[in-house]
């Protein structure tokens, strides 16, 4: 939400658009599956940095998606805006 707050300050979002985003997030929040940043997630993230040109938080984001996919054995839709992260997620067999 910090990015959206910045977009509001910079004039890229109207106050109404910003409020709608907050409302949508609040309505959807209960359906999110939260992956805690654990030792396992950070270990996987470290391995990902060795294989892909990722920044630290991007590696944690991707590691969380991979862990979620492995735990649920379901297809995971991985959302991101960064091109390097998208390419890494695709090479790790996540649907982007």
Buried (B, 14 or more C-beta within 10 A) or exposed (E): EEEBEEBBEEEEBEEEEBEEBEEEEEEEEEEEEEBEEEEEBBEBBEEBBEEBEBEEEBBBBBBBBBBBBEEEEEEBEBEBEEEEBBBBBEEBEBEB
